[in-house]
Amino acid sequence: MHFTKMHGLGNDYLYVFGEPKDPSKLSVTLSDRHFGAGSDGMIWISKSDVADFKMRIFNSDGSEAKMCGNGIRCVGKYVYDKGYTDKKNLKIETLSGIKNLTLNVVCGKVKTVSVEMGKSKVEDDVTLDIEGEKITLTPAEVGNPHAVIIYETGVEDVDIARIGSKIEHHPYFPDGVNVEFVQKLSENRIRMRVWERGSGITMACGTGACAACAVLTSKGICDFGTPITVELDGGSLTVITEREGDVIMRGEAELIYEGEYTEC
């Protein structure tokens, strides 16, 4: 099996065109950073009956995700750079619906991708008891379920491994949840750290960045219809949220290496 390792701001996945009998098991095996290729999961690409291509996302623990913002940008780069398509405007089928991609091609290769992420949904704030600490968060959905925690200062000092894990597995979120730790830095510029459901700490999360911006604009902390810079551990994304809930995300997609896996 040939795979391609790619990343969007350090959120790395292994990409394969085609789909095996047990993608969940292979994702666990190959995602291991000591005994496998090492990744946040695997993304399987195939032809679609309703769009140009279809993607399925499996986290490093084998669970399937509905959508991945960083991953879908890499899917756009994968299919264009490898010659599966010559279109610069693509429709990708995901478990959270069809997403529209616009590819920015430089010297024959995709450099950045803009994704129409669909409509965001922001819920009322919730306060949870996490090991005796009261934490207020805002549930939001942009393809995946998210819990956004806003800090006025000190987001770099937060123990996101401890808090993120507890929130992901909290009874309030029976299906688990991605957790975003967010701090406003300046006008329409934020810092975000990520605990990703099924993968743990990751360097970036595209749907999480969109969810965070949807929450911040709904609270009047950032502006609707204006590019918001989201600074993550792996780099920066640009997100625009509209009053009607529509979200557009733009960011880079990068190739790391090609590999082969043989199971004897």
N, C-alpha and C positions, 0 to 999 in steps of 0.2 A: 504494500500500500504506500503510495506516494503522498506525503503531506507537506504543507508549506507553513512555516511559522511566521506569523505577522503580528504587529501590534498597533494599537491606537493609543498613543500617549502612555505606553508601557503596559496597557491592558492586553496581555498576549494570549493568543489562541492558536491552535493547530487547525489548519484548513484543509479539507479534503473534498474533491469533486466526486460525488457518489455517496452511497450510504450503506454501511455494513448491517449485518443482522442484529448486532448488539452495540449500538453507538455509545450507550451509557457505560458499559464495561470498558470499552476501548478508551473512553475519555478518562476514566479513573487511572487506567494503566499508563497511558502516555503523558498525562498531565503531571505525574509525580516528578518533582524537581530534583530528586536524587536518583531514582531508578528508571525514569522515563525521559521524554524530551523536555518536560517542564513547561507548564502553561497554566493559565486560569481556566482552561477547558478546551473543548474542541467544537468546531463549527463545520457542519456538513452541508455542502452546496449541491443542488440538483436542479434539473429543469422543472418548470412549473406549468400547470394547466391554466393558471389565472394571472400569471405575471411573467416577467422575463426569466427570473430564477427564484428558487426557494432556498431558505436557510433554516437549519435546525441548530440550536445552541445547547450544548451540554456543559455544565460546570465541572470543575475538577473532582467534585464528590459524586458525579454521575447523574445529578438531578438535571432536568431539562428546564431551560429558561424560555420565556415567551419572546424576549426581545433583547438585543444588545446593541447599544448605540455605537460603541467603538468597533464592535465586530462587524456591523453592517457596512461601515465605511470600508473596512478591509475586504469585505465580500465584493464591493464595487471595484476596488483595485484589482482583486484576484481575477475576476471574470474578464476585465478589460485588458489587463497586462498580459494575460495568458492567451488572449485571442478567442475567448468564448463569445465575445460580442465586440462590435465596433461602435455601439451606441454610447453616448455620453449622458443620456437621460434614461434611467433604469427604474423598473418596478420590481421590488423584491418581496416575495411572499414570506411572512413570518407568522408565528402563532398569535401575534397581536394585530394582525391585519397586513395589508399591502403598504409598503413604504416607498416613497419616491426619492430617488437619488439623482443628484447632479454631480458629474465628475469633472474635476479640474485637471486637465492633462498637460504636463510639461515634458517636452522632449520625448513624446510618445509613451510616457508612463503617468499613471494617476498619482497626483501629489496630495490633493485635498478633496474631500467629498462633503457636499451639503445634503442633509437628510431632512425630509419633511416627516417629522416624528408623529404627526397626528395630534389629537386633542389631549390636553392634560386634564387631570381631575384632582382638585385639592380639597381635602376634607377639613373638618374642624380640629383644633388642637386637642391632643390627648396627653394626660400626665400619667406616667407609669412609675411604679416603685421598682427600682433596680438596685437590689442589695441594700435597701434602706435609704437610697437616694432618690428623690423625686425628680424625674426628668420629663420635661414637656417637649413634645415633638408634634410635627404636622404630617399626617399620612397623605401621600400623594401617589398618583399613578400616571406614568407615561410609558405604556407598554409593559412595564414591570411594577410591582408594588414597592413603594419607598417610604421611609420615615426620615424626615428632615429635622435636624436639631440645629437651632440657630444660637450662636455664641456672639456676645458683644466683643469679647477679647479671649485670648488664650486657647484658641482651637488647636494650636500646635502641641499643647501640653495634655490634651485629652487622651486618656487610655482607650483608644477606639477598639482595641482587640477585646478588652473586657466588656465594655458597654455595648459595642456592636453585636457581639455574640449573644449577650443576654437579651437584647431587643429582638434580634433575629428569631430567637427561639421562645419569645414571650407568648403566653397564651392569647394575648390580644391579637397576635398575628399567627393564626393556626397554620397557614401555608408558608410561614417565614416571610422575611422582608429584607430589603436592602436598606442600609442606614447611611445617611449623609450627615457629616459634621461640617457646618458652614459658618463662615464669618465674613461680614462685609468689610472690604479693605478701603474702597473709595467709591466714587460715583460709578455704578454699574460695573463694578469689579469685585469679585468675591474669591475667597479661598475655600476649597472644599477637600475633605478627606473622606475615604470610603471604606465601609465594611460591606462586602458584597455577599449576598445570600448564596450559599453553596461554594464559595471560594475564599472567603475571609478578606483580609486586607488586600486591596488591589491599588495599582497606581493611578487608575482612572475608571470612571463609569459614565458612559454617555447618557444613558437614560436617567441616571442619578443626577447628572448636571442639569438635565432638562427639568427634572422634578424639583430640584433646588431652586432653579430660576422661576418656575411656576409658583412656588410657595412665596418666594421673596417679592415677586411682582404683585401677587394677590394681597400681600400685607403692606404694599406701598414702599417697601425697602429699596426695590429697584424699579426701573421704568418699563412699562409695556412698549412693545414695538421698537425697542432700542437694543442694539447688540450688547450683550452682557459677557464680559470675559470671566471665565471660570478657571481659576488656577488650581491644578491638581498636582499630585506628586510626579506624574509623568509628563506634564506640560499643560498647555492651555487649550480650552475649547471656546468657541463663540456660540452663544445661544440667544435666540430672539423668541420671546413669548408675546402672543397677542391677547387682547382682552377676551376674545371669544374662546381662548384656550389652545389655539394652534401653536405648535412649537417647531422651530427650525434650528438644527444643530449643524455646525461646520467645524471640521478638524482634519488632521492629517491621518494618513494610513501608510504604514511602512512595512517593507519586507525585512525579515531577519535572516532566515535560511530555508533551504529545501532539505527534506529528509525522506528516508525509506524505513518502513517497519515491516518485518516479516515474522509471522507467528508459526513456528514449526510444530 
